[in-house]
Amino acid sequence: MAHTFEDLVELERAAVTAHTQLHTADDYPAARAAWLDAAAAFQAAVTTHAAAEGSSRYEVEMAVKKAVRHPETVS
């Protein structure tokens, strides 16, 4: 499945949210599994997107992370 940049942003936001929830979870093992699943989904989508676009996987990942963590700097 091809992913758009916006899809990648949503997947990274889900991973960041899951990581944040890890610290306050009542069921730590389940929260950790959710975080790892979300992070793995993001990484797989980045790899697929970069290959489909003929782009550097690293550059795609960094662009998405910048868009999620520093949206004010993305034009």
PDB file with SEQRES, HELIX, SHEET and CRYST1 records, atoms N, CA, C and O in Angstrom:
SEQRES   1 A   75  MET ALA HIS THR PHE GLU ASP LEU VAL GLU LEU GLU ARG          
SEQRES   2 A   75  ALA ALA VAL THR ALA HIS THR GLN LEU HIS THR ALA ASP          
SEQRES   3 A   75  ASP TYR PRO ALA ALA ARG ALA ALA TRP LEU ASP ALA ALA          
SEQRES   4 A   75  ALA ALA PHE GLN ALA ALA VAL THR THR HIS ALA ALA ALA          
SEQRES   5 A   75  GLU GLY SER SER ARG TYR GLU VAL GLU MET ALA VAL LYS          
SEQRES   6 A   75  LYS ALA VAL ARG HIS PRO GLU THR VAL SER                      
HELIX    1 AA1 PHE A    5  LEU A   22  1                                  18    
HELIX    2 AA2 TYR A   28  GLU A   53  1                                  26    
HELIX    3 AA3 ARG A   57  ARG A   69  1                                  13    
HELIX    4 AA4 PRO A   71  THR A   73  5                                   3    
CRYST1    1.000    1.000    1.000  90.00  90.00  90.00 P 1           1          
ATOM      1  N   MET A   1       0.838  -1.181   0.000  1.00  0.00           N  
ATOM      2  CA  MET A   1       0.000   0.000   0.000  1.00  0.00           C  
ATOM      3  C   MET A   1       0.880   1.241   0.000  1.00  0.00           C  
ATOM      4  O   MET A   1       1.806   1.350   0.804  1.00  0.00           O  
ATOM      5  N   ALA A   2       0.598   2.157  -0.883  1.00  0.00           N  
ATOM      6  CA  ALA A   2       1.342   3.411  -0.942  1.00  0.00           C  
ATOM      7  C   ALA A   2       0.828   4.357   0.142  1.00  0.00           C  
ATOM      8  O   ALA A   2      -0.372   4.435   0.405  1.00  0.00           O  
ATOM      9  N   HIS A   3       1.745   5.057   0.746  1.00  0.00           N  
ATOM     10  CA  HIS A   3       1.395   5.992   1.800  1.00  0.00           C  
ATOM     11  C   HIS A   3       1.733   7.401   1.350  1.00  0.00           C  
ATOM     12  O   HIS A   3       2.770   7.629   0.727  1.00  0.00           O  
ATOM     13  N   THR A   4       0.861   8.340   1.663  1.00  0.00           N  
ATOM     14  CA  THR A   4       1.147   9.737   1.395  1.00  0.00           C  
ATOM     15  C   THR A   4       1.959  10.297   2.562  1.00  0.00           C  
ATOM     16  O   THR A   4       2.069   9.668   3.615  1.00  0.00           O  
ATOM     17  N   PHE A   5       2.514  11.466   2.362  1.00  0.00           N  
ATOM     18  CA  PHE A   5       3.246  12.124   3.447  1.00  0.00           C  
ATOM     19  C   PHE A   5       2.322  12.347   4.638  1.00  0.00           C  
ATOM     20  O   PHE A   5       2.737  12.195   5.787  1.00  0.00           O  
ATOM     21  N   GLU A   6       1.080  12.705   4.369  1.00  0.00           N  
ATOM     22  CA  GLU A   6       0.114  12.935   5.443  1.00  0.00           C  
ATOM     23  C   GLU A   6      -0.157  11.647   6.225  1.00  0.00           C  
ATOM     24  O   GLU A   6      -0.329  11.683   7.443  1.00  0.00           O  
ATOM     25  N   ASP A   7      -0.196  10.507   5.520  1.00  0.00           N  
ATOM     26  CA  ASP A   7      -0.345   9.207   6.194  1.00  0.00           C  
ATOM     27  C   ASP A   7       0.828   8.965   7.145  1.00  0.00           C  
ATOM     28  O   ASP A   7       0.648   8.504   8.272  1.00  0.00           O  
ATOM     29  N   LEU A   8       2.013   9.280   6.672  1.00  0.00           N  
ATOM     30  CA  LEU A   8       3.202   9.082   7.499  1.00  0.00           C  
ATOM     31  C   LEU A   8       3.167   9.967   8.739  1.00  0.00           C  
ATOM     32  O   LEU A   8       3.554   9.539   9.826  1.00  0.00           O  
ATOM     33  N   VAL A   9       2.707  11.187   8.572  1.00  0.00           N  
ATOM     34  CA  VAL A   9       2.585  12.105   9.713  1.00  0.00           C  
ATOM     35  C   VAL A   9       1.611  11.532  10.737  1.00  0.00           C  
ATOM     36  O   VAL A   9       1.882  11.568  11.938  1.00  0.00           O  
ATOM     37  N   GLU A  10       0.496  11.010  10.280  1.00  0.00           N  
ATOM     38  CA  GLU A  10      -0.486  10.433  11.212  1.00  0.00           C  
ATOM     39  C   GLU A  10       0.072   9.204  11.922  1.00  0.00           C  
ATOM     40  O   GLU A  10      -0.174   9.018  13.114  1.00  0.00           O  
ATOM     41  N   LEU A  11       0.815   8.369  11.211  1.00  0.00           N  
ATOM     42  CA  LEU A  11       1.426   7.193  11.837  1.00  0.00           C  
ATOM     43  C   LEU A  11       2.461   7.593  12.883  1.00  0.00           C  
ATOM     44  O   LEU A  11       2.539   6.979  13.947  1.00  0.00           O  
ATOM     45  N   GLU A  12       3.250   8.613  12.586  1.00  0.00           N  
ATOM     46  CA  GLU A  12       4.245   9.078  13.569  1.00  0.00           C  
ATOM     47  C   GLU A  12       3.557   9.710  14.772  1.00  0.00           C  
ATOM     48  O   GLU A  12       3.993   9.519  15.908  1.00  0.00           O  
ATOM     49  N   ARG A  13       2.491  10.457  14.533  1.00  0.00           N  
ATOM     50  CA  ARG A  13       1.742  11.027  15.670  1.00  0.00           C  
ATOM     51  C   ARG A  13       1.193   9.911  16.562  1.00  0.00           C  
ATOM     52  O   ARG A  13       1.207  10.029  17.787  1.00  0.00           O  
ATOM     53  N   ALA A  14       0.717   8.844  15.955  1.00  0.00           N  
ATOM     54  CA  ALA A  14       0.205   7.717  16.734  1.00  0.00           C  
ATOM     55  C   ALA A  14       1.325   7.088  17.565  1.00  0.00           C  
ATOM     56  O   ALA A  14       1.103   6.714  18.717  1.00  0.00           O  
ATOM     57  N   ALA A  15       2.511   6.969  16.996  1.00  0.00           N  
ATOM     58  CA  ALA A  15       3.645   6.401  17.729  1.00  0.00           C  
ATOM     59  C   ALA A  15       4.068   7.308  18.878  1.00  0.00           C  
ATOM     60  O   ALA A  15       4.378   6.827  19.968  1.00  0.00           O  
ATOM     61  N   VAL A  16       4.083   8.604  18.644  1.00  0.00           N  
ATOM     62  CA  VAL A  16       4.439   9.560  19.698  1.00  0.00           C  
ATOM     63  C   VAL A  16       3.406   9.518  20.817  1.00  0.00           C  
ATOM     64  O   VAL A  16       3.768   9.537  21.993  1.00  0.00           O  
ATOM     65  N   THR A  17       2.137   9.464  20.467  1.00  0.00           N  
ATOM     66  CA  THR A  17       1.072   9.386  21.471  1.00  0.00           C  
ATOM     67  C   THR A  17       1.194   8.105  22.280  1.00  0.00           C  
ATOM     68  O   THR A  17       1.073   8.127  23.505  1.00  0.00           O  
ATOM     69  N   ALA A  18       1.432   6.994  21.605  1.00  0.00           N  
ATOM     70  CA  ALA A  18       1.580   5.714  22.307  1.00  0.00           C  
ATOM     71  C   ALA A  18       2.773   5.756  23.257  1.00  0.00           C  
ATOM     72  O   ALA A  18       2.710   5.201  24.354  1.00  0.00           O  
ATOM     73  N   HIS A  19       3.840   6.398  22.852  1.00  0.00           N  
ATOM     74  CA  HIS A  19       5.021   6.513  23.717  1.00  0.00           C  
ATOM     75  C   HIS A  19       4.713   7.375  24.938  1.00  0.00           C  
ATOM     76  O   HIS A  19       5.136   7.056  26.049  1.00  0.00           O  
ATOM     77  N   THR A  20       3.989   8.443  24.736  1.00  0.00           N  
ATOM     78  CA  THR A  20       3.612   9.314  25.847  1.00  0.00           C  
ATOM     79  C   THR A  20       2.740   8.568  26.847  1.00  0.00           C  
ATOM     80  O   THR A  20       2.908   8.729  28.055  1.00  0.00           O  
ATOM     81  N   GLN A  21       1.825   7.768  26.364  1.00  0.00           N  
ATOM     82  CA  GLN A  21       0.920   7.020  27.231  1.00  0.00           C  
ATOM     83  C   GLN A  21       1.630   5.902  27.984  1.00  0.00           C  
ATOM     84  O   GLN A  21       1.144   5.435  29.014  1.00  0.00           O  
ATOM     85  N   LEU A  22       2.760   5.483  27.477  1.00  0.00           N  
ATOM     86  CA  LEU A  22       3.535   4.427  28.114  1.00  0.00           C  
ATOM     87  C   LEU A  22       3.896   4.791  29.552  1.00  0.00           C  
ATOM     88  O   LEU A  22       3.902   3.929  30.432  1.00  0.00           O  
ATOM     89  N   HIS A  23       4.189   6.030  29.782  1.00  0.00           N  
ATOM     90  CA  HIS A  23       4.669   6.476  31.086  1.00  0.00           C  
ATOM     91  C   HIS A  23       3.598   6.531  32.164  1.00  0.00           C  
ATOM     92  O   HIS A  23       3.921   6.568  33.351  1.00  0.00           O  
ATOM     93  N   THR A  24       2.341   6.537  31.773  1.00  0.00           N  
ATOM     94  CA  THR A  24       1.261   6.610  32.758  1.00  0.00           C  
ATOM     95  C   THR A  24       0.317   5.412  32.688  1.00  0.00           C  
ATOM     96  O   THR A  24      -0.744   5.419  33.313  1.00  0.00           O  
ATOM     97  N   ALA A  25       0.688   4.413  31.952  1.00  0.00           N  
ATOM     98  CA  ALA A  25      -0.193   3.265  31.731  1.00  0.00           C  
ATOM     99  C   ALA A  25      -0.313   2.394  32.968  1.00  0.00           C  
ATOM    100  O   ALA A  25       0.658   2.178  33.693  1.00  0.00           O  
ATOM    101  N   ASP A  26      -1.515   1.899  33.195  1.00  0.00           N  
ATOM    102  CA  ASP A  26      -1.736   0.926  34.264  1.00  0.00           C  
ATOM    103  C   ASP A  26      -1.175  -0.445  33.876  1.00  0.00           C  
ATOM    104  O   ASP A  26      -0.676  -1.191  34.718  1.00  0.00           O  
ATOM    105  N   ASP A  27      -1.269  -0.753  32.591  1.00  0.00           N  
ATOM    106  CA  ASP A  27      -0.771  -2.038  32.077  1.00  0.00           C  
ATOM    107  C   ASP A  27       0.449  -1.752  31.202  1.00  0.00           C  
ATOM    108  O   ASP A  27       0.334  -1.620  29.984  1.00  0.00           O  
ATOM    109  N   TYR A  28       1.607  -1.659  31.832  1.00  0.00           N  
ATOM    110  CA  TYR A  28       2.830  -1.293  31.128  1.00  0.00           C  
ATOM    111  C   TYR A  28       3.146  -2.230  29.958  1.00  0.00           C  
ATOM    112  O   TYR A  28       3.456  -1.736  28.874  1.00  0.00           O  
ATOM    113  N   PRO A  29       3.083  -3.547  30.118  1.00  0.00           N  
ATOM    114  CA  PRO A  29       3.408  -4.422  28.982  1.00  0.00           C  
ATOM    115  C   PRO A  29       2.500  -4.189  27.766  1.00  0.00           C  
ATOM    116  O   PRO A  29       2.967  -4.211  26.627  1.00  0.00           O  
ATOM    117  N   ALA A  30       1.227  -3.969  28.007  1.00  0.00           N  
ATOM    118  CA  ALA A  30       0.310  -3.715  26.889  1.00  0.00           C  
ATOM    119  C   ALA A  30       0.602  -2.364  26.242  1.00  0.00           C  
ATOM    120  O   ALA A  30       0.569  -2.239  25.018  1.00  0.00           O  
ATOM    121  N   ALA A  31       0.884  -1.363  27.055  1.00  0.00           N  
ATOM    122  CA  ALA A  31       1.197  -0.035  26.529  1.00  0.00           C  
ATOM    123  C   ALA A  31       2.499  -0.063  25.730  1.00  0.00           C  
ATOM    124  O   ALA A  31       2.611   0.579  24.686  1.00  0.00           O  
ATOM    125  N   ARG A  32       3.472  -0.809  26.230  1.00  0.00           N  
ATOM    126  CA  ARG A  32       4.743  -0.933  25.516  1.00  0.00           C  
ATOM    127  C   ARG A  32       4.540  -1.635  24.178  1.00  0.00           C  
ATOM    128  O   ARG A  32       5.112  -1.228  23.168  1.00  0.00           O  
ATOM    129  N   ALA A  33       3.736  -2.676  24.171  1.00  0.00           N  
ATOM    130  CA  ALA A  33       3.450  -3.393  22.927  1.00  0.00           C  
ATOM    131  C   ALA A  33       2.750  -2.474  21.925  1.00  0.00           C  
ATOM    132  O   ALA A  33       3.055  -2.507  20.732  1.00  0.00           O  
ATOM    133  N   ALA A  34       1.815  -1.655  22.407  1.00  0.00           N  
ATOM    134  CA  ALA A  34       1.112  -0.711  21.529  1.00  0.00           C  
ATOM    135  C   ALA A  34       2.086   0.300  20.937  1.00  0.00           C  
ATOM    136  O   ALA A  34       2.006   0.633  19.754  1.00  0.00           O  
ATOM    137  N   TRP A  35       3.004   0.786  21.765  1.00  0.00           N  
ATOM    138  CA  TRP A  35       4.002   1.744  21.286  1.00  0.00           C  
ATOM    139  C   TRP A  35       4.897   1.098  20.236  1.00  0.00           C  
ATOM    140  O   TRP A  35       5.133   1.680  19.177  1.00  0.00           O  
ATOM    141  N   LEU A  36       5.396  -0.098  20.523  1.00  0.00           N  
ATOM    142  CA  LEU A  36       6.275  -0.775  19.564  1.00  0.00           C  
ATOM    143  C   LEU A  36       5.556  -1.086  18.255  1.00  0.00           C  
ATOM    144  O   LEU A  36       6.151  -0.984  17.182  1.00  0.00           O  
ATOM    145  N   ASP A  37       4.281  -1.464  18.338  1.00  0.00           N  
ATOM    146  CA  ASP A  37       3.496  -1.723  17.128  1.00  0.00           C  
ATOM    147  C   ASP A  37       3.332  -0.448  16.303  1.00  0.00           C  
ATOM    148  O   ASP A  37       3.473  -0.469  15.080  1.00  0.00           O  
ATOM    149  N   ALA A  38       3.033   0.660  16.979  1.00  0.00           N  
ATOM    150  CA  ALA A  38       2.852   1.941  16.285  1.00  0.00           C  
ATOM    151  C   ALA A  38       4.157   2.392  15.637  1.00  0.00           C  
ATOM    152  O   ALA A  38       4.160   2.868  14.501  1.00  0.00           O  
ATOM    153  N   ALA A  39       5.258   2.242  16.358  1.00  0.00           N  
ATOM    154  CA  ALA A  39       6.558   2.628  15.816  1.00  0.00           C  
ATOM    155  C   ALA A  39       6.939   1.746  14.624  1.00  0.00           C  
ATOM    156  O   ALA A  39       7.476   2.239  13.632  1.00  0.00           O  
ATOM    157  N   ALA A  40       6.663   0.459  14.719  1.00  0.00           N  
ATOM    158  CA  ALA A  40       6.968  -0.462  13.613  1.00  0.00           C  
ATOM    159  C   ALA A  40       6.128  -0.140  12.382  1.00  0.00           C  
ATOM    160  O   ALA A  40       6.622  -0.204  11.256  1.00  0.00           O  
ATOM    161  N   ALA A  41       4.864   0.204  12.595  1.00  0.00           N  
ATOM    162  CA  ALA A  41       3.995   0.572  11.471  1.00  0.00           C  
ATOM    163  C   ALA A  41       4.528   1.822  10.772  1.00  0.00           C  
ATOM    164  O   ALA A  41       4.532   1.903   9.543  1.00  0.00           O  
ATOM    165  N   PHE A  42       4.976   2.793  11.564  1.00  0.00           N  
ATOM    166  CA  PHE A  42       5.553   4.006  10.988  1.00  0.00           C  
ATOM    167  C   PHE A  42       6.813   3.683  10.184  1.00  0.00           C  
ATOM    168  O   PHE A  42       6.965   4.145   9.054  1.00  0.00           O  
ATOM    169  N   GLN A  43       7.706   2.896  10.764  1.00  0.00           N  
ATOM    170  CA  GLN A  43       8.963   2.570  10.085  1.00  0.00           C  
ATOM    171  C   GLN A  43       8.708   1.817   8.774  1.00  0.00           C  
ATOM    172  O   GLN A  43       9.353   2.091   7.762  1.00  0.00           O  
ATOM    173  N   ALA A  44       7.781   0.885   8.797  1.00  0.00           N  
ATOM    174  CA  ALA A  44       7.460   0.131   7.579  1.00  0.00           C  
ATOM    175  C   ALA A  44       6.868   1.049   6.512  1.00  0.00           C  
ATOM    176  O   ALA A  44       7.194   0.928   5.331  1.00  0.00           O  
ATOM    177  N   ALA A  45       6.002   1.961   6.931  1.00  0.00           N  
ATOM    178  CA  ALA A  45       5.380   2.885   5.983  1.00  0.00           C  
ATOM    179  C   ALA A  45       6.413   3.834   5.382  1.00  0.00           C  
ATOM    180  O   ALA A  45       6.346   4.151   4.195  1.00  0.00           O  
ATOM    181  N   VAL A  46       7.364   4.287   6.190  1.00  0.00           N  
ATOM    182  CA  VAL A  46       8.427   5.165   5.685  1.00  0.00           C  
ATOM    183  C   VAL A  46       9.240   4.418   4.628  1.00  0.00           C  
ATOM    184  O   VAL A  46       9.540   4.968   3.569  1.00  0.00           O  
ATOM    185  N   THR A  47       9.588   3.190   4.912  1.00  0.00           N  
ATOM    186  CA  THR A  47      10.375   2.392   3.973  1.00  0.00           C  
ATOM    187  C   THR A  47       9.630   2.224   2.647  1.00  0.00           C  
ATOM    188  O   THR A  47      10.208   2.396   1.574  1.00  0.00           O  
ATOM    189  N   THR A  48       8.345   1.888   2.736  1.00  0.00           N  
ATOM    190  CA  THR A  48       7.523   1.707   1.538  1.00  0.00           C  
ATOM    191  C   THR A  48       7.404   3.006   0.750  1.00  0.00           C  
ATOM    192  O   THR A  48       7.554   3.019  -0.471  1.00  0.00           O  
ATOM    193  N   HIS A  49       7.137   4.086   1.454  1.00  0.00           N  
ATOM    194  CA  HIS A  49       6.973   5.395   0.807  1.00  0.00           C  
ATOM    195  C   HIS A  49       8.264   5.823   0.112  1.00  0.00           C  
ATOM    196  O   HIS A  49       8.240   6.258  -1.040  1.00  0.00           O  
ATOM    197  N   ALA A  50       9.375   5.701   0.806  1.00  0.00           N  
ATOM    198  CA  ALA A  50      10.655   6.112   0.220  1.00  0.00           C  
ATOM    199  C   ALA A  50      10.977   5.299  -1.029  1.00  0.00           C  
ATOM    200  O   ALA A  50      11.436   5.848  -2.031  1.00  0.00           O  
ATOM    201  N   ALA A  51      10.739   4.006  -0.970  1.00  0.00           N  
ATOM    202  CA  ALA A  51      11.001   3.158  -2.134  1.00  0.00           C  
ATOM    203  C   ALA A  51      10.105   3.533  -3.308  1.00  0.00           C  
ATOM    204  O   ALA A  51      10.559   3.580  -4.451  1.00  0.00           O  
ATOM    205  N   ALA A  52       8.829   3.801  -3.023  1.00  0.00           N  
ATOM    206  CA  ALA A  52       7.883   4.154  -4.086  1.00  0.00           C  
ATOM    207  C   ALA A  52       8.222   5.497  -4.720  1.00  0.00           C  
ATOM    208  O   ALA A  52       8.009   5.697  -5.916  1.00  0.00           O  
ATOM    209  N   GLU A  53       8.746   6.409  -3.922  1.00  0.00           N  
ATOM    210  CA  GLU A  53       9.072   7.747  -4.413  1.00  0.00           C  
ATOM    211  C   GLU A  53      10.496   7.852  -4.947  1.00  0.00           C  
ATOM    212  O   GLU A  53      10.860   8.852  -5.566  1.00  0.00           O  
ATOM    213  N   GLY A  54      11.296   6.823  -4.709  1.00  0.00           N  
ATOM    214  CA  GLY A  54      12.697   6.885  -5.103  1.00  0.00           C  
ATOM    215  C   GLY A  54      13.476   7.878  -4.256  1.00  0.00           C  
ATOM    216  O   GLY A  54      14.428   8.504  -4.722  1.00  0.00           O  
ATOM    217  N   SER A  55      13.053   8.010  -2.998  1.00  0.00           N  
ATOM    218  CA  SER A  55      13.662   8.972  -2.081  1.00  0.00           C  
ATOM    219  C   SER A  55      14.529   8.258  -1.057  1.00  0.00           C  
ATOM    220  O   SER A  55      14.470   7.040  -0.890  1.00  0.00           O  
ATOM    221  N   SER A  56      15.321   9.048  -0.393  1.00  0.00           N  
ATOM    222  CA  SER A  56      16.119   8.529   0.705  1.00  0.00           C  
ATOM    223  C   SER A  56      15.200   8.230   1.886  1.00  0.00           C  
ATOM    224  O   SER A  56      14.433   9.090   2.318  1.00  0.00           O  
ATOM    225  N   ARG A  57      15.282   7.016   2.400  1.00  0.00           N  
ATOM    226  CA  ARG A  57      14.459   6.627   3.535  1.00  0.00           C  
ATOM    227  C   ARG A  57      14.726   7.537   4.729  1.00  0.00           C  
ATOM    228  O   ARG A  57      13.798   7.953   5.421  1.00  0.00           O  
ATOM    229  N   TYR A  58      15.996   7.840   4.964  1.00  0.00           N  
ATOM    230  CA  TYR A  58      16.385   8.708   6.069  1.00  0.00           C  
ATOM    231  C   TYR A  58      15.763  10.097   5.918  1.00  0.00           C  
ATOM    232  O   TYR A  58      15.226  10.643   6.882  1.00  0.00           O  
ATOM    233  N   GLU A  59      15.833  10.666   4.724  1.00  0.00           N  
ATOM    234  CA  GLU A  59      15.294  12.011   4.500  1.00  0.00           C  
ATOM    235  C   GLU A  59      13.779  12.039   4.678  1.00  0.00           C  
ATOM    236  O   GLU A  59      13.240  13.006   5.216  1.00  0.00           O  
ATOM    237  N   VAL A  60      13.090  10.995   4.234  1.00  0.00           N  
ATOM    238  CA  VAL A  60      11.639  10.921   4.432  1.00  0.00           C  
ATOM    239  C   VAL A  60      11.322  10.865   5.919  1.00  0.00           C  
ATOM    240  O   VAL A  60      10.458  11.599   6.399  1.00  0.00           O  
ATOM    241  N   GLU A  61      12.016  10.001   6.648  1.00  0.00           N  
ATOM    242  CA  GLU A  61      11.761   9.874   8.082  1.00  0.00           C  
ATOM    243  C   GLU A  61      12.016  11.190   8.802  1.00  0.00           C  
ATOM    244  O   GLU A  61      11.210  11.600   9.638  1.00  0.00           O  
ATOM    245  N   MET A  62      13.107  11.849   8.498  1.00  0.00           N  
ATOM    246  CA  MET A  62      13.423  13.109   9.173  1.00  0.00           C  
ATOM    247  C   MET A  62      12.415  14.203   8.829  1.00  0.00           C  
ATOM    248  O   MET A  62      12.073  15.015   9.689  1.00  0.00           O  
ATOM    249  N   ALA A  63      11.938  14.236   7.596  1.00  0.00           N  
ATOM    250  CA  ALA A  63      10.939  15.232   7.206  1.00  0.00           C  
ATOM    251  C   ALA A  63       9.634  15.011   7.972  1.00  0.00           C  
ATOM    252  O   ALA A  63       9.002  15.966   8.420  1.00  0.00           O  
ATOM    253  N   VAL A  64       9.241  13.756   8.117  1.00  0.00           N  
ATOM    254  CA  VAL A  64       8.015  13.451   8.857  1.00  0.00           C  
ATOM    255  C   VAL A  64       8.181  13.816  10.329  1.00  0.00           C  
ATOM    256  O   VAL A  64       7.300  14.443  10.918  1.00  0.00           O  
ATOM    257  N   LYS A  65       9.291  13.432  10.916  1.00  0.00           N  
ATOM    258  CA  LYS A  65       9.526  13.735  12.330  1.00  0.00           C  
ATOM    259  C   LYS A  65       9.554  15.241  12.560  1.00  0.00           C  
ATOM    260  O   LYS A  65       9.047  15.719  13.575  1.00  0.00           O  
ATOM    261  N   LYS A  66      10.133  15.986  11.642  1.00  0.00           N  
ATOM    262  CA  LYS A  66      10.148  17.444  11.756  1.00  0.00           C  
ATOM    263  C   LYS A  66       8.722  17.995  11.677  1.00  0.00           C  
ATOM    264  O   LYS A  66       8.355  18.887  12.442  1.00  0.00           O  
ATOM    265  N   ALA A  67       7.930  17.465  10.759  1.00  0.00           N  
ATOM    266  CA  ALA A  67       6.545  17.929  10.620  1.00  0.00           C  
ATOM    267  C   ALA A  67       5.728  17.652  11.871  1.00  0.00           C  
ATOM    268  O   ALA A  67       4.856  18.445  12.228  1.00  0.00           O  
ATOM    269  N   VAL A  68       5.998  16.542  12.540  1.00  0.00           N  
ATOM    270  CA  VAL A  68       5.256  16.179  13.749  1.00  0.00           C  
ATOM    271  C   VAL A  68       5.754  16.967  14.957  1.00  0.00           C  
ATOM    272  O   VAL A  68       4.951  17.481  15.735  1.00  0.00           O  
ATOM    273  N   ARG A  69       7.045  17.063  15.114  1.00  0.00           N  
ATOM    274  CA  ARG A  69       7.623  17.644  16.330  1.00  0.00           C  
ATOM    275  C   ARG A  69       7.828  19.141  16.269  1.00  0.00           C  
ATOM    276  O   ARG A  69       7.877  19.804  17.305  1.00  0.00           O  
ATOM    277  N   HIS A  70       7.950  19.683  15.069  1.00  0.00           N  
ATOM    278  CA  HIS A  70       8.192  21.118  14.885  1.00  0.00           C  
ATOM    279  C   HIS A  70       7.333  21.647  13.739  1.00  0.00           C  
ATOM    280  O   HIS A  70       7.875  22.127  12.744  1.00  0.00           O  
ATOM    281  N   PRO A  71       6.023  21.571  13.852  1.00  0.00           N  
ATOM    282  CA  PRO A  71       5.158  21.956  12.727  1.00  0.00           C  
ATOM    283  C   PRO A  71       5.301  23.424  12.330  1.00  0.00           C  
ATOM    284  O   PRO A  71       5.009  23.791  11.191  1.00  0.00           O  
ATOM    285  N   GLU A  72       5.741  24.252  13.250  1.00  0.00           N  
ATOM    286  CA  GLU A  72       5.876  25.666  12.947  1.00  0.00           C  
ATOM    287  C   GLU A  72       7.001  25.952  11.949  1.00  0.00           C  
ATOM    288  O   GLU A  72       7.027  27.026  11.348  1.00  0.00           O  
ATOM    289  N   THR A  73       7.938  25.002  11.761  1.00  0.00           N  
ATOM    290  CA  THR A  73       9.048  25.209  10.850  1.00  0.00           C  
ATOM    291  C   THR A  73       8.815  24.589   9.479  1.00  0.00           C  
ATOM    292  O   THR A  73       9.632  24.772   8.577  1.00  0.00           O  
ATOM    293  N   VAL A  74       7.730  23.869   9.307  1.00  0.00           N  
ATOM    294  CA  VAL A  74       7.428  23.221   8.031  1.00  0.00           C  
ATOM    295  C   VAL A  74       6.619  24.173   7.180  1.00  0.00           C  
ATOM    296  O   VAL A  74       5.614  24.729   7.624  1.00  0.00           O  
ATOM    297  N   SER A  75       7.070  24.355   5.947  1.00  0.00           N  
ATOM    298  CA  SER A  75       6.340  25.290   5.080  1.00  0.00           C  
ATOM    299  C   SER A  75       5.386  24.592   4.168  1.00  0.00           C  
ATOM    300  O   SER A  75       4.699  25.241   3.379  1.00  0.00           O  
TER     301      SER A  75                                                      
END                                                                             
